[in-house]
Amino acid sequence: MDTPRLRTALLLVICIATPLIIGFVGTLFTYGSLTGWYALLVKPSFTPPAWVFAPIWTVLYLLMGVSLFLVLKNGSGSPSIKPAVVLFAAQLVLNLAWSAAFFGMRAMGLALCVLLVLIALIAATMLVFRRISTTAAWLLVPYLAWCCFAAVLNAGGCSIRTLQNEPNLQACKQKTRNKQKRKIRNGIIRLRTGASGASAGSPCSTQAGPRSA
């Protein structure tokens, strides 16, 4: 194999390996939660089973790698190559950040915010990639679509969790109000008891004895 082909093959391997490595790091956050916290989480009815996520993300990472390869291969000398690589790297970082926020921190609201920014970055990456390779941009369409679907699932999970917590919140508020009422009632009783005791022990309340002649 000659040197140009070897370099091309090496570039392809690096481009594919980079997203896969990010995905592997992300599994450090998801592995324990999928069979624990996530399994017990009340999710929207259209949520796919947990076992489909690994193969889907693997395919998406492969497509991302090929997309990056086409941009780097065909974008030599293009002014768009630098912003393309920066945007691609930024969305990879946010991809990992979402796994950390959702599965690691279990902060569904924060994860949704990260995911929305990630979707915007993917769209921007596709626009810049399109200047260099139309095929590279189209290869990111499944990734964008899946992240949009994930955002819907994430938002649905937040809504369900809020509705579930509302009765508990109301019960907590009612319990606090009842506790405050008991404190006020007990305070009034103590004041009345103290006032009664003071009145009973007052010299003015005792009857005077018979006076001597």
Secondary structure by P-SEA (a helix, b strand, c coil): ccaaaaaaaaaaaaaaaaaaaaaaaaaaaccccccccccccccccccccccaaaaaaaaaaaaaaaaaaaaaaaaccccaaaaaaaaaaaaaaaaaaaaaaacccccaaaaaaaaaaaaaaaaaaaaaaaaccaaaaaaaaaaaaaaaaaaaaaaaaaaaaaaaaaaaaaaaaaaaaaaaaaaaaaaaaaaaaaaaaaaaacccccccccccc
